[in-house]
Amino acid sequence: MLAVLSPAKKLNFDRPAEPMPETYPEFQEDANRLAAIAQRLSVSDLRSLMHISEDLAKLNKARFDGFAAQSSVENAKQAMFAFAGDTYTGLEATGFDPSDCLYAQDHLRILSGLYGLLRPMDLIQPYRLEMGSRLNNDAGTTLYAYWGERLCTALDAASNGAPVVNLASNEYFKAAKEKKMTSPVITPSFKEDRNGELKMIGFFAKRARGAMARYIIKNRVKTVDGLKDFDLDGYKFQPSLSTENALTFTRSAA
């Protein structure tokens, strides 16, 4: 079973307390190519491209200008620990032991606009480039055009026929071209029961996606039936609201 997450805009590049194993992204040359394109953009261009503030645009301009062709422990950090948004709060990777990290390396992938597809221990440099960005490139005007079917192929290779658990946002999983994948895709959704009305609340859903990835890793879940036992943070599987490939989990609102 292969869990797939989106990246996070929020990053944590503090040095780890202890050295960790590192690997290198499969699509590093592509990341270099896209970073080179982004380097040619002005602060104003980056503001328009990603709909961000002037300060964030300046920060990311500096990041792209300083982007190195080769990542190292001096200028980069393992992806699973570098991303720090709500999903990664739910993942809680800092609580993984070495065997969990080893299992995650084979059973977790992170989609990325810049890096394409990442393993947990792949070194990444600080960046921001959403998959939905309309960045002109040799393949077209979007990152979806740039990546084409390569991420679909890479996910199928990583899953090796096992189910792919889509815990990514629509923006990112769209790049996986699900209809072209040969692996079965399972998409969980997480909803809050508010006075009898079920609602998907983005903040909580993001954390729940990370928590499910954590559940898969910590419990070495290998089957769809095993996924249905997910019960972290009060969520419970709802058979009547689910289909074979779309699993719904609900909980009472706090």
FENWOUR-V749908 format. One record per residue. RES is the residue in one letter. SS is DSSP state (A for helix, B for strand, O for the rest). PSI is psi in whole degrees, 0 to 359 (* if undefined). Layout:
res->{RES;RES}
ss->{SS;SS}
psi->{PSI;PSI}
//
This chain:
res->{M;L;A;V;L;S;P;A;K;K;L;N;F;D;R;P;A;E;P;M;P;E;T;Y;P;E;F;Q;E;D;A;N;R;L;A;A;I;A;Q;R;L;S;V;S;D;L;R;S;L;M;H;I;S;E;D;L;A;K;L;N;K;A;R;F;D;G;F;A;A;Q;S;S;V;E;N;A;K;Q;A;M;F;A;F;A;G;D;T;Y;T;G;L;E;A;T;G;F;D;P;S;D;C;L;Y;A;Q;D;H;L;R;I;L;S;G;L;Y;G;L;L;R;P;M;D;L;I;Q;P;Y;R;L;E;M;G;S;R;L;N;N;D;A;G;T;T;L;Y;A;Y;W;G;E;R;L;C;T;A;L;D;A;A;S;N;G;A;P;V;V;N;L;A;S;N;E;Y;F;K;A;A;K;E;K;K;M;T;S;P;V;I;T;P;S;F;K;E;D;R;N;G;E;L;K;M;I;G;F;F;A;K;R;A;R;G;A;M;A;R;Y;I;I;K;N;R;V;K;T;V;D;G;L;K;D;F;D;L;D;G;Y;K;F;Q;P;S;L;S;T;E;N;A;L;T;F;T;R;S;A;A}
ss->{O;B;B;B;B;O;O;O;O;O;B;O;O;O;O;O;O;O;O;O;O;O;B;B;O;O;O;A;A;A;A;A;A;A;A;A;A;A;A;O;O;O;A;A;A;A;A;A;A;A;O;O;O;A;A;A;A;A;A;A;A;A;A;A;A;O;O;O;O;O;O;O;O;O;O;O;B;B;A;A;A;A;B;O;O;A;A;A;A;A;A;O;A;A;A;O;O;A;A;A;A;A;A;A;A;A;A;B;B;B;B;B;O;O;O;B;B;B;B;O;O;B;B;B;O;O;O;O;O;O;O;O;O;O;O;O;B;O;O;B;O;O;A;A;A;A;A;O;O;A;A;A;A;A;A;A;A;A;A;O;O;O;O;B;B;B;B;O;O;A;A;A;A;A;A;A;O;A;A;A;O;O;O;O;B;B;B;B;B;B;B;B;B;B;O;O;B;B;B;O;O;A;A;A;A;A;A;A;A;A;A;A;A;A;A;A;A;A;A;O;O;O;O;A;A;A;A;O;O;O;O;A;A;A;O;B;B;O;A;A;A;O;O;O;O;B;B;B;B;B;B;B;O;O}
psi->{136;118;140;126;160;162;188;148;324;134;155;105;27;146;135;150;326;150;145;154;149;147;178;140;141;326;38;319;326;319;319;319;316;322;323;322;315;329;334;353;147;172;318;319;316;324;314;321;316;6;54;169;168;316;317;324;319;318;315;334;315;322;313;322;329;7;126;146;334;127;151;172;346;326;5;175;155;132;316;334;343;324;139;24;192;318;322;341;318;323;321;52;336;344;2;142;173;323;326;317;320;318;318;324;328;343;14;136;150;120;147;136;322;315;355;279;132;143;158;323;9;134;131;151;158;134;166;120;95;147;329;2;140;75;115;133;177;337;349;208;2;164;334;318;320;312;336;232;10;326;325;311;319;322;319;320;319;324;334;42;347;162;141;122;109;100;21;167;164;321;319;317;340;327;343;348;65;321;340;355;145;340;145;139;127;126;105;152;151;123;154;133;107;100;44;358;126;128;142;114;118;312;312;323;320;314;321;324;316;321;323;321;318;315;317;316;311;327;2;48;131;348;160;322;324;326;325;344;359;126;19;147;26;3;149;138;138;96;322;343;6;160;182;323;358;108;128;133;137;163;159;139;143;*}
//
